[in-house]
Structures are given as structure tokens and as C-alpha cells.
Amino acid sequence: MLELRKDIFADERDDNLKEIGKGTQRQDMLGHVTGTSSYFNDHKLQGMLHLKVVRSTQAHARIRRIDTTEAERSAGVRRIIRGADVPVNLNTLLSLINFGKDDEPSLAVDKVRYKGEPIVAIVADSEREAFEAVAKVKVDYEPLAAVFDVEDALKPGAPVVNETYPKNTFTYHETYDHQRLRFGDADAALATADHVLEQRYQMSPIEHAPTETNGAIAAPDTNGRYVVYTSTQALFFSVDTCAKILDVPSNTFHFIGGTVGGGFGGKVDTLTEPLAILGAMLTGRPVRYVFGREEEMQYGPPRGAERIYVKDGVMRDGRVVARKIRCYFDSGAYTRLSSYAAVKCAAHLPGPYTIPNVYGDVYCVFTNRTPATAMRGFGVTAMDFAIECQMDKLAHLVNMDPMEFRILNAYRDGDMKAHRRAAKNTALIECVQVAAEKAKWPLREEFKRASSRKDGGGSRAVIPPTPADSSRARPTAPAQQRTSYDRLPPTVTREPPREPPPPTPPPPSPRPAAPAHGATRFSSVFGRRR
């Protein structure tokens, strides 16, 4: 059995696995198995009202008129809430740390930018009465051209989805339309590679589908405060977001979280708390706002769809010498957390492999789709999937075992990463060896003897000359290149050099003294602790 770097990770984890093979009782286990765990929706407050939302039936449209006359006369209705009633109607989650601009209304006023966008909130005595009133609200739309594909959204003349970002791309450092990485000369290396493989990987949006849907209950408390029972995964983000939207001090609220009935990243966006609190402020009574199952599935924020182009140059001996990646994050109509996902993605390139020439462009793109959000490793998960699929294809292309191919190209301690930091505490080689051993996967002796602690550094630690980009034009998407995956290496002619895609100029120094964008909180890029 191979050891997994216990000497290096001794101060970070306990590898003695003392919990394996014996029962350990979780603190919340008894409540779960007996059905007595308390969730936010278990609070039934006296005089509680119910809030439901009128949602857009259009993907992109101008709102000509909203008629709530009949809804106001509907039985049980206590309050109609429109965008003008929200003190600060525009927000984006990461603006709390000065990362991005406020671009998303709590309730749409002039336009809707995705099907299901909230327009009007109705507070009524019961859920049924709220639903009946919702059905009586009439919205007159002027349909507008919509765009649903990330690359179509970047074409000249594409519909502007989000006027805060008129080019349909998130703006970084108030200047740049994408995250980028340059290390060495990828185009020159591709021109000299024995094989070139280019592939396109497309991910789909994924709904988190929690057993408990998004929701919150807000109730007036003493001294002008409000108590909020919520299913949020980000309690302090939610407190500050509500304070900002409702234009009150954050100590106005007493947020109570607790057991979450499934989240997976889908409960970080503060979707229900602001309107529930506003309803309580306007009525003086407790207000419950909970997504129905259809709302959760159709309008709850999914993992964003990502499109990834990977172009690799590999030598006959299995060494990957160049990797070019272009990635598009489909943010949907508003920013939410996709801008951060693109940062994480750029920080992860080119995967856990020593590649001397790396070229990456990562875009956060707006489309008329449901705004995307966090989901378990977002920004890295899809890129890992694309990279590892590519590694399997490259291994077959050069007739090499895929496990040995990974060991050959894996980081060793002392290697230079594409972000110009030396690799240390690496362990991919040992992980592959252990996986092969447990799967009874045969490895040749030289790969069994390989170690992350030797053969690194030296020439592999050199930062290669990196040519400057020649233009500011945005690169266009490459055509997908098909290739055979036979075990025997096919005869492949060397690809002639292409003109390098010319993206925007490089960003400023990554260590500004007082950054306005707040990105120093993201240690994956700036090398600083959060």
C-alpha cells in the first residue's frame, strides 16, 4: 500500500482514519432519523401571511403596463408589492465585496430578461388566495429579441441582455471582458507538436433539486427589528444583502438558519428573504415566502452551462507541450456568482499537469436564460471534466496507457505552474498509483517507481518567454476537430501554425494596493488568504 505524503500533510489532516470501522454519532443524527429536526418552514407564526410572485412569461421583453386592479380586489390580499416599493431594487451578491456592479432587480420594472423573472409580489392571508390573486395580474409585454447561446451573445449585433454589461460579458477590473492566462508560446508549440487534438465540451444547466425548496419566514420583532427564519447556505451574505436592498442597518435583522434540507450551492443567492422581510415591513405581520416545486425547478438558479474548447499539442512520447483553452460560462441574465466561477476556472488551468505552453481565455457571458449560481466546485468541476476527457483521448492518440500518461505529465514538486508559482505538496502521481493498485490496473515498473518528490524543478521550473498578444480583438470559436482514438497511433501531419487569437490587453498587476474590485479575497488567483 502506497503512502499519501503523510510527512507533508501531517499538519493539515489526520490520515490514521480513526473513524473508519466504528460508529460515530452525528450531532443532528437523532433529529433526522426521528423526524424531529427543525427546519425554517416548521415555524408556524400567529397571523402569518403568504407571499407569492408574478413571474415573467417572456424570455426578453419590455414591460408596457402592469395591471393589478383585479388582484387588489381579490379575497384575502393584504398588499401588492412592485419594484417601486423596494428601497434599493438593484443588487448583485458579490457587490458586498466590491466585485461587480448591481445589475439584478428584486422585482422587474421596465424589462424582463429571462422567463420566470419576478415582477410583482402579492401578500395574502393564505397561499391559495395569493395564487388566485397572482393569476389576476395582467402584464402587457413588448417582446424583444432574445439570445440563448453564449457565443451568439458575443456576436456583433446580438441583443443586449443586461444593460449594466452592454457587451454581454462581465467586466473585470472595470476594464477587461474576460479572465486570461498566458504562459509560453502555445501557438509555436502546437506547430511543432507531433499530434494536435482539438475538442469542444458542452455542459448543461443542472438544477440542485433540494428536498426543501428555497424559502424564508420574516416576522416583526421588538425594537423595530425583524426575525428571519431561512434556509440560506450563506447566512451573513443574506443578512447584508437584505440590509442593502431594504436600506436599513444589518442589525435590524435577527437571522436564524439551522438545518438546510439540501442546498449544494443553490441557496446562496438570497432569493426569498428580501421580499419576505419587505412584506413584513409593509403589513406589520409575519410573511412566509417559499418556492413551490415548479418554481424551484424552473426558476431556481442552476449550475451554469459551460462551453469549453480544448486544443492540445502532444509529442509521440506522451508529453503534452501545449494547451489552449477557451471557456464560456453561461451566467444567464444576471451576474450572481458566475463572474467568480470564471476566476476560479482561470486559476485552475491547465489542470494538475506540467505543460510548458498554456493559453487560456475564460468569459462570463450573459444570455436570456435563468441566472446561474454556485453548485459544488463550480468553475472547476466542468473544466476538470473537459481536461480529463481530453487526457484520455490524448493517451489513446499516442497509444499510451491513460494512467501512465497522467503520471508522465503530472506536476512534480518544484515544477513551474502556468500561474508562475512553483508547485509544492503535489500528490497526483501517488493518487494515480493508489487508484491503479486498488483497481488492479497494471502499471509498468518505471511508473510504479515515479514520485511527486523527484524529477521536478530544474528545466521544468523555468518560466518560458511569453509573447505579448498582438491585438485587442476577441477570438472566435474554433471548429471542432475530430480524430481517431485507435490504440495504434495514426499518421498525423503536423498542423501549420495559425494566427494567434487576439484577445484584450493583459490585466494590471495582480497585487494592487487598494483594489476597487475586491478580488484580493479570491486566493486562487491573487495568492492571498481570504
C-alpha positions as CSV (number, residue, x, y, z in Angstrom):
1,M,0.0,0.0,0.0
2,L,1.5,3.4,-1.0
3,E,1.6,6.2,1.5
4,L,0.0,9.5,0.5
5,R,2.6,12.1,1.6
6,K,1.9,11.9,5.3
7,D,5.1,13.8,6.0
8,I,3.9,16.9,4.1
9,F,0.2,16.8,5.0
10,A,0.7,15.8,8.7
11,D,-0.3,19.3,9.9
12,E,-3.3,19.5,7.7
13,R,-5.1,16.2,8.1
14,D,-5.2,13.0,10.1
15,D,-4.5,10.0,7.9
16,N,-4.9,7.5,10.7
17,L,-8.6,7.1,9.7
18,K,-9.7,6.6,13.3
19,E,-13.4,6.8,12.3
20,I,-13.4,4.0,9.8
21,G,-14.9,0.8,11.1
22,K,-16.7,2.2,14.1
23,G,-19.9,4.1,14.7
24,T,-19.8,7.8,15.4
25,Q,-23.0,9.7,16.1
26,R,-23.5,13.0,14.3
27,Q,-24.8,15.8,16.4
28,D,-28.0,16.1,14.3
29,M,-28.5,12.4,13.6
30,L,-31.2,11.7,16.1
31,G,-33.3,14.6,14.9
32,H,-33.0,13.3,11.3
33,V,-33.9,9.7,11.9
34,T,-36.8,10.6,14.2
35,G,-38.2,13.3,12.0
36,T,-37.8,16.0,14.7
37,S,-35.1,18.2,13.2
38,S,-36.3,21.7,12.9
39,Y,-36.4,23.4,9.5
40,F,-37.3,27.0,8.8
41,N,-40.7,26.0,7.4
42,D,-41.6,24.4,10.7
43,H,-42.3,27.8,12.3
44,K,-46.0,28.5,12.2
45,L,-46.4,32.0,13.5
46,Q,-49.7,33.6,14.5
47,G,-51.3,35.8,11.9
48,M,-48.7,34.6,9.2
49,L,-49.4,35.9,5.7
50,H,-48.2,34.2,2.5
51,L,-46.2,35.8,-0.4
52,K,-46.3,34.6,-4.0
53,V,-44.8,36.2,-7.1
54,V,-46.0,37.0,-10.6
55,R,-43.3,35.8,-12.9
56,S,-42.5,36.7,-16.5
57,T,-43.9,34.6,-19.3
58,Q,-41.3,36.1,-21.7
59,A,-37.6,35.5,-22.0
60,H,-36.9,39.1,-23.1
61,A,-39.5,41.8,-23.2
62,R,-40.2,45.4,-22.3
63,I,-42.9,45.8,-19.7
64,R,-45.5,48.2,-21.2
65,R,-48.0,48.0,-18.3
66,I,-48.8,46.1,-15.2
67,D,-52.5,46.0,-14.2
68,T,-53.1,44.8,-10.6
69,T,-56.6,46.3,-10.2
70,E,-58.4,43.0,-10.2
71,A,-55.7,41.4,-7.9
72,E,-56.1,44.2,-5.4
73,R,-59.8,43.4,-5.0
74,S,-59.2,39.7,-4.7
75,A,-60.2,38.0,-1.4
76,G,-57.5,37.9,1.3
77,V,-55.0,40.2,-0.4
78,R,-53.2,42.4,2.1
79,R,-50.5,44.0,-0.1
80,I,-49.3,44.3,-3.7
81,I,-45.6,44.9,-3.9
82,R,-44.0,46.3,-7.1
83,G,-40.4,47.3,-8.0
84,A,-41.0,50.9,-6.9
85,D,-41.7,49.6,-3.3
86,V,-38.3,48.1,-3.0
87,P,-35.9,50.7,-1.4
88,V,-32.8,49.6,-3.4
89,N,-34.1,47.5,-6.2
90,L,-30.8,46.6,-7.9
91,N,-28.3,44.2,-6.4
92,T,-25.7,41.6,-7.1
93,L,-24.4,39.3,-4.4
94,L,-20.7,39.9,-4.8
95,S,-21.1,43.7,-4.8
96,L,-20.9,43.3,-1.0
97,I,-17.2,42.7,-1.5
98,N,-16.9,45.2,-4.4
99,F,-16.8,42.6,-7.1
100,G,-19.1,43.5,-9.9
101,K,-22.0,46.0,-10.4
102,D,-25.5,45.9,-9.2
103,D,-27.5,44.5,-12.1
104,E,-30.4,42.4,-10.9
105,P,-33.8,43.9,-9.7
106,S,-35.7,42.2,-6.9
107,L,-38.8,42.9,-8.9
108,A,-38.6,43.9,-12.6
109,V,-39.7,47.4,-13.5
110,D,-39.0,48.2,-17.1
111,K,-37.8,44.9,-18.7
112,V,-37.7,41.2,-18.1
113,R,-34.6,39.3,-19.1
114,Y,-35.5,35.7,-18.5
115,K,-38.6,33.6,-18.4
116,G,-39.7,33.4,-14.7
117,E,-38.2,36.8,-13.6
118,P,-40.2,38.2,-10.6
119,I,-42.4,41.2,-11.5
120,V,-45.0,41.6,-8.7
121,A,-45.2,40.1,-5.2
122,I,-48.6,39.6,-3.6
123,V,-49.1,39.1,0.1
124,A,-52.4,37.4,1.1
125,D,-54.0,35.6,4.1
126,S,-53.4,32.1,2.6
127,E,-51.3,30.5,-0.2
128,R,-54.4,29.8,-2.2
129,E,-55.6,33.4,-2.0
130,A,-52.1,34.6,-3.0
131,F,-52.1,32.2,-6.0
132,E,-55.6,33.3,-7.1
133,A,-54.5,37.0,-7.0
134,V,-51.3,36.2,-8.9
135,A,-53.5,34.8,-11.7
136,K,-55.4,38.1,-11.9
137,V,-52.4,40.3,-12.5
138,K,-52.1,41.4,-16.2
139,V,-48.8,42.3,-17.7
140,D,-48.5,43.8,-21.1
141,Y,-45.2,42.9,-22.8
142,E,-43.4,44.2,-25.9
143,P,-41.4,41.1,-26.9
144,L,-37.7,41.7,-27.7
145,A,-35.2,39.5,-29.5
146,A,-33.5,37.0,-27.1
147,V,-30.2,35.2,-27.2
148,F,-29.7,31.8,-25.5
149,D,-26.2,30.7,-26.8
150,V,-23.1,32.1,-25.2
151,E,-21.2,32.5,-28.5
152,D,-24.2,34.0,-30.2
153,A,-24.4,36.5,-27.4
154,L,-20.8,37.7,-28.2
155,K,-21.5,38.3,-31.9
156,P,-21.8,41.8,-33.3
157,G,-25.5,42.9,-33.2
158,A,-26.5,40.4,-30.6
159,P,-29.4,41.5,-28.3
160,V,-28.2,43.3,-25.2
161,V,-29.3,41.1,-22.3
162,N,-28.2,43.2,-19.4
163,E,-27.6,46.9,-19.9
164,T,-25.2,47.0,-17.0
165,Y,-22.9,45.0,-19.2
166,P,-23.8,46.1,-22.8
167,K,-21.2,43.7,-24.4
168,N,-22.9,40.7,-22.8
169,T,-19.7,39.9,-20.9
170,F,-18.8,40.6,-17.3
171,T,-16.3,43.4,-16.9
172,Y,-13.2,42.6,-14.7
173,H,-11.2,45.4,-13.1
174,E,-13.6,47.8,-14.7
175,T,-11.8,47.2,-18.0
176,Y,-11.4,43.6,-19.2
177,D,-14.1,41.4,-20.7
178,H,-12.6,38.1,-19.7
179,Q,-10.1,36.3,-17.5
180,R,-6.9,35.2,-19.3
181,L,-3.7,33.2,-18.8
182,R,-0.6,33.3,-21.0
183,F,2.4,31.1,-20.3
184,G,5.0,30.4,-23.0
185,D,4.1,30.3,-26.7
186,A,1.3,27.9,-27.2
187,D,0.9,28.5,-30.9
188,A,4.6,27.9,-31.7
189,A,4.5,24.7,-29.6
190,L,1.3,23.5,-31.4
191,A,3.0,24.0,-34.7
192,T,5.9,21.6,-33.7
193,A,3.8,19.0,-31.9
194,D,3.6,15.5,-33.3
195,H,-0.2,15.4,-32.8
196,V,-2.8,18.2,-32.3
197,L,-6.2,17.4,-30.8
198,E,-8.9,20.0,-30.5
199,Q,-12.3,19.2,-28.9
200,R,-15.4,21.0,-27.7
201,Y,-17.2,20.1,-24.5
202,Q,-20.7,21.4,-23.7
203,M,-22.2,21.2,-20.2
204,S,-25.9,21.6,-19.4
205,P,-27.5,23.7,-16.7
206,I,-28.2,21.5,-13.6
207,E,-30.9,22.2,-11.1
208,H,-29.9,21.4,-7.5
209,A,-33.3,19.8,-6.8
210,P,-33.2,20.1,-3.0
211,T,-35.8,18.2,-1.0
212,E,-36.5,21.5,0.8
213,T,-37.1,24.4,-1.7
214,N,-35.8,27.9,-1.2
215,G,-37.8,29.9,1.4
216,A,-37.9,32.2,4.3
217,I,-40.3,33.5,7.0
218,A,-39.9,37.0,8.3
219,A,-41.7,38.4,11.3
220,P,-41.7,41.8,13.1
221,D,-39.8,41.7,16.4
222,T,-39.3,44.1,19.2
223,N,-37.5,47.5,18.9
224,G,-38.1,47.7,15.2
225,R,-36.2,44.6,14.4
226,Y,-37.2,41.6,12.3
227,V,-36.5,37.9,12.9
228,V,-36.0,35.8,9.8
229,Y,-36.1,32.0,9.6
230,T,-34.3,30.9,6.5
231,S,-32.9,28.0,4.5
232,T,-29.9,30.0,3.3
233,Q,-26.5,28.5,2.9
234,A,-24.9,31.9,3.3
235,L,-26.3,33.5,6.5
236,F,-24.0,36.5,6.6
237,F,-24.3,37.2,2.9
238,S,-28.1,37.1,3.3
239,V,-28.1,39.5,6.2
240,D,-26.0,42.1,4.4
241,T,-27.9,41.6,1.1
242,C,-31.2,42.2,2.8
243,A,-29.8,45.3,4.7
244,K,-28.6,46.7,1.4
245,I,-31.8,46.0,-0.6
246,L,-34.1,47.3,2.2
247,D,-31.7,50.2,3.0
248,V,-31.5,49.6,6.8
249,P,-28.7,48.7,9.1
250,S,-27.8,45.0,9.2
251,N,-28.5,44.8,13.0
252,T,-32.2,45.4,12.1
253,F,-32.3,41.7,11.4
254,H,-32.0,38.6,13.5
255,F,-31.4,35.7,11.0
256,I,-31.9,32.2,12.2
257,G,-30.5,29.5,9.9
258,G,-30.0,25.9,11.0
259,T,-30.8,22.7,9.3
260,V,-30.9,23.0,5.5
261,G,-32.9,20.4,3.6
262,G,-30.4,20.2,0.7
263,G,-28.6,23.1,-0.9
264,F,-25.5,22.1,-2.9
265,G,-24.8,25.8,-3.6
266,G,-28.4,26.6,-4.7
267,K,-29.2,28.5,-1.6
268,V,-26.6,31.2,-1.6
269,D,-28.4,33.8,-3.7
270,T,-30.8,35.4,-1.1
271,L,-33.8,35.0,-3.3
272,T,-36.7,34.9,-0.8
273,E,-35.5,36.8,2.3
274,P,-35.7,40.4,1.0
275,L,-39.3,40.2,-0.2
276,A,-40.4,38.3,2.8
277,I,-39.0,41.0,5.1
278,L,-40.4,43.7,2.9
279,G,-43.8,42.1,3.1
280,A,-43.5,42.0,6.9
281,M,-42.4,45.7,7.0
282,L,-45.4,46.8,4.9
283,T,-48.0,44.7,6.7
284,G,-46.7,44.5,10.2
285,R,-47.3,40.8,10.2
286,P,-45.2,37.6,9.7
287,V,-44.8,36.7,6.0
288,R,-43.8,33.4,4.5
289,Y,-42.3,33.2,1.0
290,V,-41.4,29.7,-0.2
291,F,-40.7,28.4,-3.7
292,G,-43.1,25.8,-5.0
293,R,-41.6,22.8,-6.6
294,E,-42.2,24.1,-10.1
295,E,-40.6,27.4,-9.2
296,E,-37.6,25.7,-7.7
297,M,-37.1,23.5,-10.8
298,Q,-38.0,26.1,-13.5
299,Y,-36.8,29.4,-11.9
300,G,-34.4,28.4,-9.2
301,P,-30.8,29.2,-10.1
302,P,-29.0,26.2,-11.7
303,R,-25.3,25.3,-12.2
304,G,-24.4,27.4,-15.3
305,A,-23.9,25.8,-18.6
306,E,-20.3,25.9,-19.7
307,R,-18.8,25.5,-23.2
308,I,-15.1,24.6,-23.3
309,Y,-12.7,24.4,-26.2
310,V,-9.5,22.5,-25.5
311,K,-6.7,22.3,-28.1
312,D,-3.6,20.3,-27.1
313,G,-0.3,19.6,-28.7
314,V,1.3,16.3,-27.7
315,M,4.6,14.5,-28.7
316,R,4.9,10.9,-29.6
317,D,6.4,10.1,-26.3
318,G,3.3,11.3,-24.5
319,R,4.5,14.8,-23.3
320,V,1.8,17.4,-23.6
321,V,3.7,20.5,-24.8
322,A,0.9,23.0,-25.4
323,R,-2.7,23.6,-24.2
324,K,-5.1,26.3,-25.4
325,I,-8.4,26.6,-23.7
326,R,-11.3,28.9,-24.2
327,C,-14.3,28.7,-21.9
328,Y,-17.6,30.4,-21.8
329,F,-19.7,30.5,-18.6
330,D,-23.4,31.0,-19.3
331,S,-24.3,33.4,-16.5
332,G,-27.9,33.7,-17.6
333,A,-29.5,37.2,-17.4
334,Y,-27.6,38.4,-14.3
335,T,-24.2,38.1,-12.7
336,R,-25.0,36.2,-9.4
337,L,-21.8,34.1,-8.9
338,S,-20.7,33.3,-12.4
339,S,-18.1,36.0,-12.5
340,Y,-16.4,34.3,-9.6
341,A,-16.7,30.9,-11.3
342,A,-14.7,32.3,-14.3
343,V,-12.0,33.5,-11.9
344,K,-11.8,30.0,-10.3
345,C,-11.7,28.4,-13.7
346,A,-8.8,30.6,-14.9
347,A,-6.9,29.9,-11.7
348,H,-7.3,26.1,-12.3
349,L,-5.7,26.0,-15.8
350,P,-4.2,23.9,-17.2
351,G,-5.2,21.2,-14.6
352,P,-2.7,19.3,-12.4
353,Y,-0.2,18.9,-15.3
354,T,3.1,20.4,-16.1
355,I,2.6,21.9,-19.6
356,P,5.3,24.4,-20.8
357,N,2.9,26.4,-23.0
358,V,-0.6,27.4,-21.8
359,Y,-3.1,29.8,-23.3
360,G,-6.4,30.4,-21.7
361,D,-9.4,32.7,-22.2
362,V,-12.4,32.5,-19.8
363,Y,-15.6,34.5,-20.4
364,C,-18.6,35.1,-18.2
365,V,-21.4,35.7,-20.7
366,F,-25.0,37.0,-20.3
367,T,-27.9,35.3,-22.1
368,N,-31.7,35.3,-21.6
369,R,-31.6,32.2,-19.5
370,T,-32.3,31.7,-15.8
371,P,-29.4,33.3,-13.8
372,A,-26.8,30.6,-12.8
373,T,-25.3,30.2,-9.4
374,A,-22.9,28.1,-7.3
375,M,-23.0,24.3,-7.4
376,R,-20.4,22.1,-5.8
377,G,-17.0,23.2,-7.2
378,F,-18.5,25.4,-9.9
379,G,-15.8,26.9,-12.1
380,V,-13.5,23.9,-11.6
381,T,-15.8,20.8,-11.9
382,A,-16.7,21.2,-15.6
383,M,-13.2,22.2,-16.6
384,D,-11.8,19.1,-14.8
385,F,-14.3,17.0,-16.7
386,A,-13.2,18.5,-20.1
387,I,-9.5,18.2,-19.2
388,E,-9.7,14.6,-18.1
389,C,-11.7,13.6,-21.1
390,Q,-9.1,15.3,-23.2
391,M,-6.3,13.4,-21.3
392,D,-8.0,10.1,-22.1
393,K,-8.2,11.0,-25.8
394,L,-4.6,12.1,-25.9
395,A,-3.4,8.9,-24.3
396,H,-5.3,6.8,-26.9
397,L,-3.9,9.1,-29.7
398,V,-0.3,8.3,-28.7
399,N,-1.1,4.7,-27.8
400,M,-0.3,5.1,-24.2
401,D,-2.0,3.8,-21.0
402,P,-4.1,6.6,-19.6
403,M,-2.9,6.1,-16.1
404,E,0.8,6.2,-17.2
405,F,0.0,9.2,-19.4
406,R,-1.2,11.1,-16.4
407,I,1.8,10.1,-14.3
408,L,4.1,11.2,-17.1
409,N,2.5,14.7,-17.3
410,A,1.6,15.3,-13.6
411,Y,3.1,18.1,-11.5
412,R,6.2,17.3,-9.5
413,D,7.3,19.4,-6.6
414,G,9.3,22.3,-7.9
415,D,7.7,22.5,-11.3
416,M,6.5,25.9,-12.5
417,K,2.8,26.3,-12.8
418,A,1.3,28.3,-15.6
419,H,0.4,31.0,-13.0
420,R,4.1,31.4,-12.3
421,R,4.1,29.8,-8.9
422,A,6.2,26.7,-8.0
423,A,4.3,23.5,-7.4
424,K,4.6,22.1,-4.0
425,N,3.0,19.4,-1.9
426,T,1.9,17.7,-5.1
427,A,0.5,14.2,-4.9
428,L,-1.3,13.3,-8.2
429,I,1.3,10.7,-9.0
430,E,0.7,8.9,-5.8
431,C,-3.1,9.2,-6.1
432,V,-2.9,7.6,-9.6
433,Q,-0.7,4.8,-8.3
434,V,-3.0,4.0,-5.4
435,A,-6.0,4.1,-7.7
436,A,-4.3,1.7,-10.1
437,E,-3.3,-0.6,-7.3
438,K,-6.8,-0.8,-5.9
439,A,-8.3,-1.2,-9.4
440,K,-5.7,-3.9,-10.2
441,W,-4.7,-1.8,-13.1
442,P,-1.3,-2.8,-14.4
443,L,1.4,-0.1,-14.4
444,R,4.9,-0.5,-15.8
445,E,7.7,-0.5,-13.2
446,E,9.1,2.9,-14.1
447,F,5.6,4.4,-13.4
448,K,5.2,2.5,-10.2
449,R,8.5,4.0,-9.1
450,A,7.6,7.5,-10.1
451,S,7.2,10.1,-7.3
452,S,5.9,13.6,-7.0
453,R,9.0,14.4,-4.9
454,K,11.6,13.7,-7.6
455,D,12.4,14.7,-11.1
456,G,10.7,18.1,-10.6
457,G,12.1,21.6,-10.8
458,G,15.2,22.2,-12.9
459,S,14.3,22.9,-16.5
460,R,10.7,22.3,-15.5
461,A,10.8,25.3,-13.1
462,V,11.7,27.8,-15.8
463,I,9.3,30.5,-16.8
464,P,9.3,30.4,-20.6
465,P,9.3,33.5,-22.8
466,T,5.7,34.6,-23.4
467,P,4.9,36.7,-26.4
468,A,2.5,39.6,-25.9
469,D,-0.9,39.5,-27.7
470,S,-0.9,41.5,-30.9
471,S,-4.5,42.8,-30.9
472,R,-7.5,43.5,-28.8
473,A,-10.0,41.6,-30.9
474,R,-12.0,38.9,-29.3
475,P,-11.0,35.4,-30.5
476,T,-13.5,33.4,-32.5
477,A,-14.6,29.9,-31.7
478,P,-12.6,27.2,-33.5
479,A,-14.2,24.4,-35.4
480,Q,-14.2,21.1,-33.7
481,Q,-11.5,18.7,-34.9
482,R,-12.4,15.0,-35.0
483,T,-9.7,12.4,-34.6
484,S,-9.5,8.6,-34.4
485,Y,-9.0,7.1,-30.9
486,D,-7.5,3.8,-32.2
487,R,-4.9,2.2,-29.9
488,L,-2.3,2.3,-32.7
489,P,-1.0,5.8,-33.3
490,P,-2.4,7.1,-36.6
491,T,-0.3,9.1,-39.0
492,V,-1.0,12.7,-38.3
493,T,0.5,15.5,-40.3
494,R,1.7,18.5,-38.4
495,E,-0.7,21.3,-38.3
496,P,0.5,24.5,-39.8
497,P,0.8,27.4,-37.4
498,R,-2.2,29.6,-37.1
499,E,-2.5,33.3,-36.3
500,P,-2.9,33.5,-32.5
501,P,-6.4,34.6,-31.4
502,P,-6.1,38.2,-30.3
503,P,-7.9,38.9,-27.1
504,T,-7.9,42.1,-25.0
505,P,-4.7,43.6,-23.4
506,P,-3.3,42.0,-20.2
507,P,-4.8,43.0,-16.9
508,P,-2.9,45.2,-14.5
509,S,-0.6,43.9,-11.7
510,P,-2.4,41.2,-9.7
511,R,-1.4,42.8,-6.4
512,P,-2.9,46.3,-6.4
513,A,-2.5,48.3,-3.2
514,A,-6.2,49.0,-2.8
515,P,-8.3,47.2,-5.4
516,A,-11.8,48.6,-6.1
517,H,-13.0,45.3,-7.4
518,G,-12.3,43.4,-4.2
519,A,-10.8,40.4,-5.9
520,T,-8.0,40.0,-3.4
521,R,-10.4,37.9,-1.4
522,F,-10.1,35.2,-4.0
523,S,-6.9,33.5,-3.0
524,S,-7.0,31.1,-6.0
525,V,-5.9,34.0,-8.3
526,F,-4.0,36.5,-6.1
527,G,-2.3,34.1,-3.8
528,R,-3.7,35.7,-0.7
529,R,-5.7,34.2,2.0
530,R,-9.4,35.1,2.2
